[in-house]
Amino acid sequence: MARVMITGSTGLLGRAVVKQLKQTDEHLLIATGFSRAETGIYKLDLTDEEAISEFIGVHQPDVIIHCAAERRPDISEQSPEAALALNLGATGALAKAAKQQGTWLIYISTDYVFDGTEPSYSEADKPNPVNFYGESKLQGEQALLATASDFAVLRLPILYGEVEKIEESAVLVLLNQLLDSTPQNVDNWAVRSPTSTQDIALAIEQMIGLHLKGEDLNGIYHFSAKQTMSKYQMLLVLAELFELNSEHLTPISSPMDTAKRPHDCTLSCQRLTELGIASQIAFKEGVKESLVSSQNALSLIGLTLK
């Protein structure tokens, strides 16, 4: 039975990974968190290199899935030191400890390592982040692969999934704009590939399975849903699902966020596709399933799925 450690297991993606891996008895899970650590979750400060080394030495995981990150571009821009502490510092410390233990590590990264000018991006394309979030995640990638060439980087786009609060997902938080009936401008410029955490968790499970069977998985991999959409287009789907009015929303075809965003970071997922691992969940069906699983979060904002 493989011992699998998940960082950020209380977060949006981490919870989905834990849920997926719990469906079989093939893995012994070592779930870690920090601010939201509760029963069954080990509390681990990822900014404490000594604590990381000691934890990995004690629990001796075979695989680490490093989901924990500062994922918010605006916050990363405002607090670059805090973003680097988690996206770079913690990643470097985990990589060092994993190498010493002989543990395989998958680092979750982002499509924001690209500038969005020449999609779609293959794993071999040169990164060129346009904001500090993308830069901090790229530095994490570089630290990881410089530590051990047999580690893996998994770049992902914008995520949605089962949430405790809708603010956890940059997709589902858009519901607030539907509920606020005042006239609003909405981004119809940036092209995104909203991807289900359930879809990603299954892909990660498949990657772990191949690794444990002796498949050589190393370097950079991309995983993404196939459908591309702007925030405005996502809002139209959400409005349809909840039978809400969207006439107060005005699509804007120019950049409008505080932190600079790339225009189109669509990912080519060739390396995983060649291994038989590909996205299976379309946006409308996936987001509906996520909302069905997030009724408590919806009730907090006074919504019921039709």
C-alpha positions in Angstrom: 0.0 0.0 0.0 1.5 3.3 -1.1 1.8 6.1 1.4 0.5 9.3 -0.3 1.0 12.7 1.4 -1.2 15.6 0.2 -0.3 19.2 1.2 -3.2 21.7 1.1 -5.6 18.9 1.7 -8.2 21.3 3.2 -8.2 23.4 0.1 -10.3 23.2 -3.1 -8.1 20.8 -5.0 -6.6 19.0 -2.0 -10.0 17.9 -0.8 -10.9 16.5 -4.2 -7.6 14.6 -4.3 -8.2 13.1 -0.8 -11.8 12.2 -1.8 -10.6 10.5 -5.0 -7.8 8.5 -3.3 -10.1 7.4 -0.5 -12.3 5.5 -3.0 -10.0 2.5 -3.0 -7.9 0.9 -0.3 -4.7 1.1 -2.5 -3.3 4.2 -0.6 -2.6 5.2 2.9 -3.3 8.9 3.0 -1.2 11.4 4.9 -3.4 14.6 4.6 -1.8 17.8 5.8 -3.2 21.4 6.2 -2.6 24.4 8.4 -5.1 27.1 9.1 -8.1 24.7 8.5 -6.5 21.5 9.9 -9.0 19.4 11.8 -9.6 15.8 12.8 -7.8 13.5 10.4 -5.6 16.3 9.0 -2.0 16.7 10.2 -1.2 20.3 10.9 2.0 21.2 9.1 3.6 24.7 8.6 5.0 24.6 5.1 7.1 27.7 5.7 9.1 25.8 8.4 11.7 23.8 6.6 12.8 21.9 9.7 9.2 20.9 10.4 8.8 19.6 6.8 12.0 17.5 7.0 11.0 16.0 10.3 7.4 15.3 9.2 8.5 13.5 6.0 11.2 11.6 7.9 8.6 10.3 10.4 5.8 9.5 7.9 8.0 8.3 5.0 5.6 8.9 2.2 6.1 7.2 -1.2 4.4 10.0 -3.0 3.8 13.7 -2.2 1.1 15.7 -4.0 1.9 19.4 -3.3 -1.4 21.2 -3.7 -0.8 24.0 -1.1 -0.2 27.4 -2.7 -1.0 31.1 -2.7 -3.2 30.9 -5.8 -4.7 34.5 -5.8 -3.0 36.8 -8.3 -4.2 40.0 -6.6 -3.0 38.8 -3.2 0.3 37.7 -4.6 0.8 41.1 -6.1 0.1 42.8 -2.8 2.1 40.4 -0.6 4.9 39.0 -2.8 6.9 37.8 0.2 4.0 35.7 1.5 3.4 34.3 -2.0 7.1 33.3 -2.4 7.2 31.7 1.1 4.5 29.2 0.0 4.9 28.9 -3.7 8.7 28.9 -3.7 10.1 28.4 -0.2 7.7 25.5 0.8 8.2 23.8 -2.6 12.0 23.9 -2.3 11.8 22.5 1.3 9.5 19.7 0.3 11.6 18.8 -2.7 14.8 18.7 -0.6 13.1 16.5 2.0 11.4 14.3 -0.6 14.7 13.7 -2.4 16.4 12.7 0.9 13.6 10.2 1.6 13.4 8.8 -1.9 9.8 10.1 -2.3 8.3 11.0 -5.7 6.7 14.5 -5.7 4.1 16.1 -8.0 4.0 19.9 -7.7 0.8 21.6 -8.7 1.5 24.7 -10.9 -0.4 27.0 -13.2 -1.1 28.0 -16.8 -0.2 31.5 -15.6 3.5 30.7 -16.1 2.7 31.8 -19.8 2.1 35.3 -21.1 -1.0 34.2 -23.1 0.2 35.6 -26.4 0.7 32.3 -28.4 -1.7 29.5 -27.3 -2.0 26.7 -27.1 1.1 26.0 -24.9 2.9 22.7 -24.9 5.0 21.4 -22.0 8.1 22.4 -23.9 7.2 26.0 -24.5 9.1 28.7 -22.8 7.3 30.3 -19.8 7.0 34.1 -19.6 4.7 35.1 -16.7 3.1 38.5 -16.7 2.2 38.7 -13.0 3.9 37.9 -9.7 1.6 34.9 -9.1 2.8 33.2 -12.3 6.4 34.2 -11.5 6.2 32.7 -8.0 4.8 29.4 -9.3 7.4 29.3 -12.0 10.2 29.7 -9.4 8.6 26.8 -7.5 8.8 24.7 -10.7 12.4 25.6 -11.2 13.4 24.8 -7.6 11.6 21.5 -7.7 13.2 20.3 -11.0 16.6 21.5 -10.0 16.4 19.4 -6.8 15.5 16.1 -8.6 14.9 15.6 -12.3 12.5 12.7 -11.6 9.9 14.9 -9.9 6.8 16.1 -11.8 5.2 19.4 -12.4 1.4 19.5 -13.2 0.2 22.8 -14.6 -3.5 23.5 -14.3 -5.9 26.2 -15.4 -8.7 27.9 -13.4 -10.5 25.4 -11.1 -14.0 24.7 -9.9 -15.3 21.9 -7.7 -17.1 21.1 -4.5 -16.7 24.1 -2.1 -17.3 25.0 1.5 -17.6 28.7 0.5 -18.1 29.9 -3.1 -15.0 32.2 -2.6 -12.8 29.1 -2.8 -13.3 28.9 -6.6 -12.6 31.7 -9.0 -15.4 30.2 -11.1 -18.1 29.7 -8.5 -17.5 33.1 -6.8 -18.9 34.6 -10.0 -22.3 33.8 -8.6 -22.1 36.9 -6.4 -22.2 39.0 -9.6 -25.4 37.3 -10.6 -27.0 38.0 -7.2 -26.0 41.7 -7.3 -28.4 43.2 -9.8 -26.6 46.5 -10.1 -25.0 47.1 -13.5 -21.6 45.5 -13.7 -18.8 45.1 -16.2 -17.5 41.6 -16.7 -14.3 40.3 -18.3 -15.0 38.9 -21.8 -11.3 39.3 -22.8 -9.3 36.7 -20.9 -9.7 33.2 -22.3 -9.7 30.5 -19.6 -10.2 26.7 -19.5 -12.3 26.1 -16.3 -11.5 22.6 -15.1 -13.2 20.3 -12.6 -11.2 19.4 -9.5 -12.8 15.9 -9.7 -11.4 15.6 -13.2 -7.9 16.6 -12.0 -8.0 14.4 -8.9 -8.7 11.4 -11.2 -5.8 12.4 -13.4 -3.5 12.6 -10.4 -4.7 9.2 -9.2 -3.8 7.8 -12.7 -0.4 9.4 -12.6 0.3 7.9 -9.2 -0.8 4.5 -10.5 1.5 4.7 -13.4 4.4 5.8 -11.3 3.9 2.9 -8.8 3.9 0.5 -11.7 7.3 1.8 -12.8 6.3 4.3 -15.4 8.9 7.1 -15.7 6.8 10.3 -15.1 9.0 13.3 -14.7 9.3 16.9 -15.8 6.4 19.1 -16.8 2.8 17.9 -17.6 -0.3 19.9 -18.5 -3.9 19.0 -17.7 -6.9 21.0 -18.7 -10.5 20.8 -19.8 -11.0 21.2 -23.5 -13.5 24.0 -23.5 -12.4 27.6 -23.4 -14.5 30.4 -22.0 -14.3 34.0 -20.7 -15.7 34.9 -17.2 -18.7 36.4 -18.9 -19.4 33.2 -20.8 -19.1 31.2 -17.5 -21.6 33.6 -15.9 -24.1 33.0 -18.7 -23.9 29.2 -17.9 -24.3 29.8 -14.2 -27.3 32.1 -14.9 -28.9 29.4 -16.9 -28.4 26.8 -14.2 -30.0 29.0 -11.6 -32.5 30.6 -13.9 -31.1 34.0 -12.9 -31.1 37.3 -14.9 -27.8 38.3 -16.5 -29.0 41.4 -18.3 -27.2 43.7 -15.7 -23.8 42.3 -16.8 -21.9 44.0 -19.6 -19.1 42.1 -21.4 -15.9 44.0 -21.6 -13.4 42.9 -24.3 -10.3 44.5 -22.7 -8.2 43.7 -19.6 -9.8 44.9 -16.4 -8.2 43.1 -13.4 -5.9 44.7 -10.8 -3.1 42.1 -11.3 -2.1 41.8 -15.0 -3.6 38.7 -16.5 -2.5 36.8 -19.7 -5.0 36.8 -22.6 -5.1 33.1 -23.5 -3.1 30.4 -21.7 -4.8 27.4 -23.3 -2.7 24.4 -22.6 -1.8 21.5 -24.9 -1.9 18.4 -22.8 0.0 16.0 -25.1 2.2 14.3 -22.6 -0.6 13.1 -20.4 -2.8 12.3 -23.4 -0.1 10.0 -24.7 -0.4 8.2 -21.3 -4.1 7.8 -21.7 -4.9 10.6 -19.2 -7.3 13.3 -20.4 -10.1 15.5 -19.2 -13.5 13.9 -19.2 -15.8 16.5 -17.8 -17.5 19.3 -19.8 -18.1 22.7 -18.1 -21.9 22.8 -17.8 -22.2 19.3 -16.5 -19.1 19.6 -14.2 -20.1 22.9 -12.7 -23.7 21.6 -12.1 -22.3 18.5 -10.3 -20.0 20.8 -8.2 -23.0 22.9 -7.2 -25.1 19.9 -6.3 -22.3 18.9 -3.9 -22.0 22.4 -2.5 -25.5 23.0 -1.2 -24.3 24.4 2.2 -22.2 27.0 0.4 -25.1 27.9 -1.8 -27.4 28.3 1.2 -25.0 30.8 2.7 -25.7 33.1 -0.3 -29.4 32.3 -0.5 -29.3 30.2 -3.7 -30.9 26.8 -4.5 -30.0 24.9 -7.7 -33.0 24.6 -10.0 
